[in-house]
Amino acid sequence: MSYETIEVNVAEAIATITINRPKALNALNQQVIAEMHAAVDEIAANENIRALLITGAGDKAFVAGADISELAKLNPVSAKHFASRGHELMFKIEALPIAVIAVVNGFALGGGLELALSCDFIYAADNAKVGQPEINLGIIPGFGGTQRLARIVGRNLAREMILTGMMLSAEEAEKKGIVNRVVPAAELMEAAGKTAKTIARKGRVSVQATKQTIANGMDADLETGCKIEINAFALCMASEDAKEGTSAFLEKRKPEFKGKLNQ
């Protein structure tokens, strides 16, 4: 499928989505959201893809937020539709059975930070900045920022960030647990790609089970979360990859995971 506002590339089982509106600092508009939906669906349907990188074109921004020229024209009905489509996209990214890494190569503000937070984790360039500055426009985050950010950094810091519109440097974001790793800008894609390849070599069933177990157990009490883990562990043992992994260990060789999610 061809796209106008994003680029999708696949190499060595790794897909990369690049939001390609550098003149607008890769701001999210309705077309970007629609094309991202289509691209994520395309990736989800391809069992040969084992990991996904999401980044922005150019060296200034990952995504600098939503497109304010479109926001200014929204009425309550169209605003609800726009926010709903954005939320649907974030949940769709979270639900992918493969690892998704946000490669933050510059500003990740507003919807950009919300997009990054919907990924499994974030690698950031050393010149990146993150924040939820919607308060400066008289609005609030609309793609999940009030919810995901608070779950990562806690309510107090989330309230401070959102109420002041403050921006954090990549180093500060790493210390707060928003960013997993800060990398020199010139080395960012290589570092993210290396991690993606490492995960891509793991079993598909266990990668999906890990994601689902953490997601489903996070808001449960500990006992319930552990029961979720028990069931997921048992299901993993029925997979082709579990048989390959254990056999490879006993035979002192590297495993070759070829299991499929629809086996």
DAVENBEL-V315191 format. One record per residue. N is the residue number from 1. SS is DSSP state (H for helix, E for strand, L for the rest). OMEGA is omega in whole degrees, 0 to 359 (999 if undefined). NEAR is the number of other ideal C-beta (glycine too) atoms within 8 Angstrom. Layout:
BEGIN
n->[N	N]
ss->[SS	SS]
omega->[OMEGA	OMEGA]
near->[NEAR	NEAR]
END
This chain:
BEGIN
n->[1	2	3	4	5	6	7	8	9	10	11	12	13	14	15	16	17	18	19	20	21	22	23	24	25	26	27	28	29	30	31	32	33	34	35	36	37	38	39	40	41	42	43	44	45	46	47	48	49	50	51	52	53	54	55	56	57	58	59	60	61	62	63	64	65	66	67	68	69	70	71	72	73	74	75	76	77	78	79	80	81	82	83	84	85	86	87	88	89	90	91	92	93	94	95	96	97	98	99	100	101	102	103	104	105	106	107	108	109	110	111	112	113	114	115	116	117	118	119	120	121	122	123	124	125	126	127	128	129	130	131	132	133	134	135	136	137	138	139	140	141	142	143	144	145	146	147	148	149	150	151	152	153	154	155	156	157	158	159	160	161	162	163	164	165	166	167	168	169	170	171	172	173	174	175	176	177	178	179	180	181	182	183	184	185	186	187	188	189	190	191	192	193	194	195	196	197	198	199	200	201	202	203	204	205	206	207	208	209	210	211	212	213	214	215	216	217	218	219	220	221	222	223	224	225	226	227	228	229	230	231	232	233	234	235	236	237	238	239	240	241	242	243	244	245	246	247	248	249	250	251	252	253	254	255	256	257	258	259	260	261	262	263]
ss->[L	L	L	L	L	E	E	E	E	E	E	L	L	E	E	E	E	E	E	L	L	H	H	H	L	L	L	E	L	H	H	H	H	H	H	H	H	H	H	H	H	H	H	H	L	L	L	L	L	L	E	E	E	E	E	E	L	L	L	L	E	E	E	L	L	E	L	H	H	H	H	L	L	L	L	H	H	H	H	H	H	H	H	H	H	H	H	H	H	H	H	H	H	H	H	L	L	L	E	E	E	E	E	E	L	L	E	E	E	L	H	H	H	H	H	H	H	H	L	L	E	E	E	E	E	L	L	L	E	E	E	L	H	H	H	H	H	L	L	L	L	L	L	L	H	H	H	H	H	H	H	H	H	L	H	H	H	H	H	H	H	H	H	H	L	L	E	E	E	H	H	H	H	H	H	L	L	L	L	L	E	E	E	L	H	H	H	H	H	H	H	H	H	H	H	H	H	H	H	H	L	L	L	H	H	H	H	H	H	H	H	H	H	H	H	H	H	L	L	L	L	H	H	H	H	H	H	H	H	H	H	H	H	H	H	H	L	L	L	H	H	H	H	H	H	H	H	H	H	H	L	L	L	L	L	L	L	L	L	L	L	L	L]
omega->[180	182	180	185	177	173	178	179	177	178	178	177	179	175	176	172	178	176	196	173	188	179	177	184	176	180	181	171	184	180	177	181	180	180	176	176	182	181	179	176	180	180	181	183	184	184	176	179	186	178	183	172	175	182	179	179	179	183	181	188	163	168	185	178	174	181	186	178	174	180	184	183	184	168	183	181	180	177	179	179	180	180	181	178	176	178	179	179	181	178	180	178	180	185	178	182	181	177	179	182	172	180	190	187	180	180	170	188	177	180	177	177	179	176	180	181	177	176	183	173	190	166	184	173	183	178	182	174	181	178	175	186	184	181	180	177	181	180	178	174	184	181	175	184	180	184	183	181	180	180	180	186	184	186	186	180	178	178	180	181	184	182	179	185	185	174	177	172	178	181	178	180	177	180	181	178	178	182	179	184	175	187	173	187	183	183	190	183	178	181	180	179	179	178	179	179	177	181	181	179	179	179	181	183	182	175	179	181	178	181	183	182	178	182	183	183	187	184	176	173	187	182	179	178	180	176	176	179	180	181	180	177	181	179	178	183	178	187	175	182	178	178	179	183	180	178	180	179	182	180	177	176	177	180	174	184	181	182	179	182	181	183	999]
near->[6	3	10	6	10	13	9	13	7	10	5	5	8	15	12	13	15	11	16	9	12	11	4	8	15	16	14	15	11	8	8	14	13	9	12	12	12	10	13	13	9	10	14	9	5	9	7	6	12	12	15	15	15	14	15	14	10	10	5	8	14	18	17	14	14	12	11	9	6	11	11	6	6	9	5	6	6	9	11	8	8	13	10	8	12	15	10	9	14	15	9	12	13	9	6	11	9	14	12	14	16	15	12	16	15	16	13	17	15	14	15	18	15	16	17	15	15	13	12	6	7	13	16	17	13	10	7	17	12	17	13	14	11	14	12	6	8	4	7	8	13	12	14	12	16	9	7	11	16	11	6	9	10	7	6	6	9	12	9	9	14	15	7	7	12	7	9	12	8	16	8	8	14	13	6	9	7	13	14	6	8	11	12	7	10	4	8	14	10	7	11	14	10	8	10	14	11	8	12	13	7	9	13	15	15	12	14	11	12	8	11	9	11	8	8	9	12	8	3	9	5	6	6	9	12	9	8	12	10	8	8	11	9	8	10	12	7	6	13	10	15	13	8	14	11	8	9	11	8	6	6	4	5	4	11	6	11	7	12	8	9	4	7]
END
